[in-house]
């Protein structure tokens, strides 16, 4: 049995939980406690425990879960075997982690977390503009694919991107009208994992 450590409100924990649903993997979940500190030197979640094997970093965990289900139809769909198709999926996963996440950080901390350290009006305005600009990049890309981030099929890239877009759509701020993003979110809403772990009322 897999054990996933981390609160279900964490966007990175929810990546892993949604991936488990897509792969039909049973799991148990625990909140982080002080005794978990030796499992991750960063003291961050999620942490995965699989029969004594410990892994951290959410995207690495999601890739591992796909490999764990190697040979299954779900595994091949989420993380394709073809080198070019897989690279396309991982390209967008890395973009989410390095570009999109950094774009929303200031605005999210100010508007949702109400962090006193993120109260500068100029930085907030710049953060909102930058966040919207990155979502605009995605909107243009979805116009080209007409379906999902990596192409015609749902993949692991859609799990990580879907969670980020849910956060963007729920944060109280002005947003441009991005019709392709809106249609994409409607497609994701058809998936049980999305409804359980993404569009579940938590930004």
C-alpha angles and dihedrals in degrees: 000000000000119000118205116195118205141073116281092235091067112103091216094049089050090056088062095043092051091048090053090054092051091050094041091237117159115225145166123223131212131185117243114270132182091256089063091066095098089059094066123023089205091058090225136127149280105052120172124208116192114176091320095321111121124201134171136185112076100236091047089051092050091051090048092052089054091050089048088060093046113163095025121119091238093052094053091048096049097044110018122221094221108096096227096044091048092048089054091054093047092046091062093042089055091045090055092050098044107026111021096040092051090049095059100038101094097039093046093049090049101042103032106022094035089219113186088214090062101052103109108122095210094050090045092053091047090048093052091048092049093048092050091046091056092048087051089058088055093046091055090048093050089051087061098045095040091206128030137003098263096034138280097345134064110252142168088277088068092056094057096037093044092057092049092050091049088055091049093049093049099046111101102243141102113283132185119242105262106180096184092052089049092051090046092053089050089055091049090050089069090068119088092217091056092050093047102042108016115032092036100119096274121110 
